[in-house]
Amino acid sequence: MSRKPLIVGNWKMFKTGAEAKATARQLVCLIEDRKKVEILICPPFTALSVVSSVLQGSLVQLGAQNVHWGDDGAFTGEVSAHMLLECGCRYVIVGHSERRQIFLESDAIINSKLHKVMEKGLVPILCVGESIEEREADQVEKAIVTQLEKGTRELNLKQRTNIVIAYEPVWAIGTGKTATPQIVQEVHRILRTCLADNFSWKVADQIRILYGGSVKAENVTELMSEEDIDGVLVGGGSLDAQAFARIVEAC
């Protein structure tokens, strides 16, 4: 099964609107002919509209870092899926480890967000991953399968093929540590097998599974050579346009 690689830049809580606009403009120029991969950047909410205008007509797509599960209401500080659509978003990151750990989002909340995203026609990037404690206790498979199964609960057949999974070992995010390609491939194969068990192998073979965890141009080629690694979710390495462009080129 041929799966087009997806390269995602998650800018987290960095960049003002002006800074985001400048970075996006530089990135568009640097990767204008990279058609063999799908490229996505996820700026902060406050920069979505201005970055969207820069990306018009380019190969770079726009995504959001989070979303609320409701259409509207008294949810101070939250942003809905249809607001993201208006800004030009196509993808939404759901269940990032920082949302799970810092903001205590449960699997049930993440599943509600995922369903709302898909209801509105956006594509969710569902993040799963184990902590260092779970890895050291040999609980990796249990942790990621539980997150995956609860996160994708009650998806219909059409929705099942319109989802992206991102494996992000918590111990490798922002620490400078990177799981070896062999470790990542092993986990990705567990995830794809779980998808096949819950859906079917035909569906599982269509779903892209990304790796996120201190990804750099220096390690991405080896990661992408593995059978079940279909792209990367890049944090700090995506904040500089030239550095991110090198990652795209390496893929």
C-alpha positions as CSV (number, residue, x, y, z in Angstrom):
1,M,0.0,0.0,0.0
2,S,1.4,3.4,-1.0
3,R,1.0,6.1,1.6
4,K,2.1,9.6,0.8
5,P,4.4,10.8,3.6
6,L,3.1,13.6,5.8
7,I,5.5,16.1,7.4
8,V,3.9,18.1,10.2
9,G,5.4,21.2,11.9
10,N,3.8,21.8,15.4
11,W,4.8,25.4,16.4
12,K,3.3,25.0,19.9
13,M,3.1,28.3,21.8
14,F,5.7,30.1,19.8
15,K,5.6,33.0,17.3
16,T,3.5,36.1,17.1
17,G,1.4,36.7,14.1
18,A,4.1,38.7,12.4
19,E,6.8,36.1,13.2
20,A,4.5,33.3,12.0
21,K,3.8,35.1,8.7
22,A,7.5,35.6,8.0
23,T,8.4,32.0,8.8
24,A,5.5,30.7,6.6
25,R,6.5,32.9,3.7
26,Q,10.1,31.7,3.9
27,L,9.0,28.1,4.1
28,V,6.7,28.4,1.1
29,C,9.7,29.6,-1.0
30,L,12.0,26.9,0.3
31,I,9.8,24.0,-0.5
32,E,7.8,25.1,-3.5
33,D,8.6,22.0,-5.6
34,R,8.4,19.3,-3.0
35,K,5.4,17.4,-4.3
36,K,6.3,13.9,-3.2
37,V,5.4,14.6,0.4
38,E,2.4,16.3,2.1
39,I,3.5,19.3,4.2
40,L,1.6,20.8,7.1
41,I,2.2,23.5,9.7
42,C,0.3,24.1,12.9
43,P,0.8,27.7,14.2
44,P,-0.8,29.1,17.4
45,F,-4.5,30.0,17.1
46,T,-3.7,33.7,17.0
47,A,-1.6,33.2,13.8
48,L,-3.9,30.9,11.8
49,S,-5.6,33.5,9.7
50,V,-2.5,35.4,8.8
51,V,-0.6,32.2,8.0
52,S,-3.5,30.9,5.9
53,S,-3.3,34.0,3.6
54,V,0.4,33.2,3.1
55,L,-0.2,29.6,2.2
56,Q,-2.8,30.2,-0.4
57,G,-1.8,28.4,-3.7
58,S,1.3,26.8,-2.1
59,L,2.0,23.1,-1.3
60,V,2.0,23.9,2.5
61,Q,-1.3,23.1,4.3
62,L,-2.6,24.6,7.5
63,G,-3.5,22.8,10.7
64,A,-4.5,23.6,14.3
65,Q,-2.9,22.3,17.5
66,N,-6.1,21.7,19.4
67,V,-9.9,22.0,19.2
68,H,-13.0,21.9,21.5
69,W,-15.6,19.2,21.2
70,G,-18.5,21.6,21.0
71,D,-19.9,23.7,18.2
72,D,-20.2,26.8,20.4
73,G,-21.1,27.8,24.0
74,A,-19.7,29.2,27.2
75,F,-16.3,27.7,26.9
76,T,-13.9,30.5,27.7
77,G,-10.6,30.2,25.9
78,E,-11.7,27.4,23.6
79,V,-11.9,27.3,19.8
80,S,-14.4,25.2,17.8
81,A,-13.9,23.1,14.6
82,H,-15.9,25.5,12.4
83,M,-13.8,28.4,13.6
84,L,-10.8,26.5,12.5
85,L,-12.4,25.8,9.1
86,E,-13.0,29.5,8.7
87,C,-9.3,30.1,9.2
88,G,-8.4,27.7,6.4
89,C,-7.4,24.6,8.5
90,R,-7.5,21.1,7.0
91,Y,-6.0,19.2,9.9
92,V,-6.2,19.3,13.7
93,I,-3.8,17.7,16.2
94,V,-5.9,15.8,18.9
95,G,-4.6,14.3,22.1
96,H,-1.0,15.6,22.0
97,S,0.9,14.4,25.0
98,E,1.2,17.9,26.4
99,R,-2.6,18.1,26.3
100,R,-2.9,14.8,28.0
101,Q,-0.3,15.4,30.7
102,I,-0.4,19.2,31.4
103,F,-4.1,19.8,30.8
104,L,-5.3,16.4,31.9
105,E,-7.3,15.5,28.8
106,S,-8.8,12.1,29.1
107,D,-9.2,9.5,26.4
108,A,-13.0,10.2,26.5
109,I,-12.4,14.0,25.9
110,I,-10.0,13.2,23.1
111,N,-12.5,10.8,21.4
112,S,-15.2,13.6,21.6
113,K,-12.8,16.0,20.0
114,L,-11.9,13.5,17.3
115,H,-15.5,12.9,16.4
116,K,-16.3,16.7,16.2
117,V,-13.3,17.3,14.0
118,M,-14.4,14.5,11.6
119,E,-18.0,15.7,11.7
120,K,-16.9,19.1,10.4
121,G,-14.8,17.6,7.6
122,L,-11.3,18.2,9.2
123,V,-8.7,15.5,9.4
124,P,-7.6,14.6,13.0
125,I,-4.0,13.7,13.8
126,L,-4.5,11.5,16.9
127,C,-1.4,11.4,19.1
128,V,-0.5,8.4,21.3
129,G,2.6,7.5,23.3
130,E,4.0,6.0,26.4
131,S,5.8,7.7,29.3
132,I,9.3,6.7,30.4
133,E,7.7,4.9,33.4
134,E,5.5,2.8,31.1
135,R,8.4,1.9,28.9
136,E,10.6,0.9,31.8
137,A,7.8,-1.2,33.1
138,D,7.4,-3.0,29.8
139,Q,3.9,-1.4,29.4
140,V,4.4,0.2,26.0
141,E,2.0,-1.9,24.0
142,K,-0.7,-1.7,26.7
143,A,-0.4,2.1,26.9
144,I,-0.5,2.9,23.3
145,V,-3.2,0.3,22.3
146,T,-5.4,1.7,25.1
147,Q,-5.0,5.2,23.9
148,L,-5.6,4.2,20.3
149,E,-8.7,2.1,20.9
150,K,-10.3,4.6,23.2
151,G,-9.4,7.5,20.9
152,T,-10.9,5.9,17.8
153,R,-14.0,4.5,19.5
154,E,-17.2,4.4,17.4
155,L,-15.7,5.6,14.2
156,N,-17.7,4.7,11.1
157,L,-16.2,3.0,8.0
158,K,-15.6,6.3,6.1
159,Q,-14.1,8.0,9.2
160,R,-11.6,5.1,9.8
161,T,-9.7,5.8,6.6
162,N,-9.7,9.6,7.1
163,I,-7.5,9.7,10.2
164,V,-3.8,10.1,10.9
165,I,-2.0,8.6,13.9
166,A,1.1,10.1,15.5
167,Y,3.3,8.1,17.8
168,E,5.1,10.4,20.2
169,P,7.0,8.7,23.1
170,V,6.7,11.2,25.9
171,W,10.3,10.6,27.0
172,A,11.6,11.7,23.6
173,I,9.7,15.0,23.2
174,G,11.8,18.1,23.7
175,T,14.5,16.1,25.5
176,G,16.9,15.6,22.6
177,K,16.4,11.9,22.9
178,T,15.2,10.0,19.9
179,A,13.9,6.5,19.8
180,T,15.9,4.4,17.4
181,P,14.3,3.7,14.0
182,Q,14.0,0.0,15.1
183,I,12.1,0.9,18.3
184,V,9.8,3.3,16.4
185,Q,9.1,0.7,13.7
186,E,8.2,-1.9,16.3
187,V,5.7,0.5,17.9
188,H,4.3,1.5,14.6
189,R,3.7,-2.1,13.6
190,I,1.9,-2.6,16.9
191,L,-0.3,0.3,16.1
192,R,-1.0,-0.8,12.6
193,T,-1.8,-4.3,13.8
194,C,-4.2,-2.8,16.4
195,L,-5.9,-0.8,13.7
196,A,-6.3,-4.0,11.6
197,D,-7.7,-5.9,14.6
198,N,-10.3,-3.2,15.3
199,F,-11.0,-2.2,11.7
200,S,-9.4,-4.4,9.0
201,W,-6.0,-4.8,7.3
202,K,-7.4,-3.0,4.2
203,V,-8.2,0.1,6.4
204,A,-5.0,-0.2,8.5
205,D,-2.9,-0.2,5.4
206,Q,-4.4,3.2,4.3
207,I,-3.8,5.0,7.6
208,R,-0.6,7.0,7.9
209,I,1.3,6.7,11.2
210,L,3.8,9.5,12.0
211,Y,6.6,9.6,14.4
212,G,7.1,12.6,16.8
213,G,10.0,12.9,19.2
214,S,13.1,15.2,18.6
215,V,13.0,14.8,14.8
216,K,15.8,16.4,12.9
217,A,17.2,16.4,9.3
218,E,20.0,14.2,10.6
219,N,17.8,11.4,11.8
220,V,14.7,11.6,9.6
221,T,16.0,9.7,6.6
222,E,16.7,6.6,8.6
223,L,13.4,6.9,10.4
224,M,11.5,7.2,7.1
225,S,13.2,4.1,5.7
226,E,11.2,1.9,8.0
227,E,8.1,0.2,6.5
228,D,5.5,1.6,8.8
229,I,6.8,5.1,9.4
230,D,4.7,7.4,7.1
231,G,5.9,10.8,8.2
232,V,7.0,12.9,11.1
233,L,5.5,15.3,13.7
234,V,8.1,17.9,14.3
235,G,8.1,20.3,17.2
236,G,11.1,22.6,17.9
237,G,12.7,21.5,14.6
238,S,9.9,23.2,12.6
239,L,10.2,26.7,14.1
240,D,13.0,27.6,11.8
241,A,12.0,27.6,8.1
242,Q,15.3,26.4,6.8
243,A,15.7,23.6,9.4
244,F,12.1,22.4,8.6
245,A,12.8,22.6,4.9
246,R,15.8,20.3,5.4
247,I,13.6,17.8,7.1
248,V,11.2,17.9,4.2
249,E,14.0,17.5,1.7
250,A,15.4,14.5,3.7
251,C,12.0,12.8,3.5
